[in-house]
Amino acid sequence: APVIDVSQFGYFKVLGKGVLPENQPVVVKAKLISKIAEKKIKEAGGAVLLTA
């Protein structure tokens, strides 16, 4: 699964507003992740990694 480190793009928090690609689990690395975003990522088969 591709790893997306949002801090590399200048972001620190992931919100659950967007849409994830179907049949493509992703691993998201961020300092903060909303509950809705975490739920969507995990439902799509992905994972969430919190960074310091």
C-alpha positions in Angstrom: 0.0 0.0 0.0 1.3 3.5 -0.8 2.4 5.6 2.2 1.2 9.2 2.2 3.1 11.5 4.6 1.0 14.7 4.7 3.6 16.7 6.6 5.9 16.6 3.4 3.2 18.6 1.7 2.9 21.2 4.6 -0.2 19.7 6.2 -0.5 18.5 9.8 -4.1 17.3 10.1 -6.1 14.9 8.0 -9.9 15.5 7.9 -12.6 13.1 6.7 -14.0 15.4 4.0 -12.5 13.8 0.9 -12.9 10.5 -1.0 -10.4 7.7 -1.1 -9.6 5.7 -4.2 -11.6 2.4 -4.4 -9.7 -0.9 -4.1 -6.5 0.9 -3.1 -5.7 0.8 0.6 -3.3 3.6 1.7 -1.2 4.3 4.7 -1.5 7.8 6.0 1.1 9.5 8.2 0.1 12.7 10.0 0.4 14.5 13.3 -3.4 14.7 13.7 -6.2 12.7 12.1 -9.9 13.3 12.7 -12.1 10.4 13.8 -14.0 10.4 10.6 -10.9 10.4 8.5 -9.5 7.5 10.5 -12.7 5.6 10.1 -12.8 6.1 6.3 -9.1 5.1 5.9 -9.6 1.9 7.9 -12.8 1.0 6.1 -10.9 1.2 2.8 -8.4 -1.3 4.2 -5.7 1.3 4.9 -3.8 2.3 8.1 -3.1 5.4 10.1 0.3 6.3 11.6 0.6 9.2 14.0 3.9 11.1 13.9 5.5 13.2 16.5 
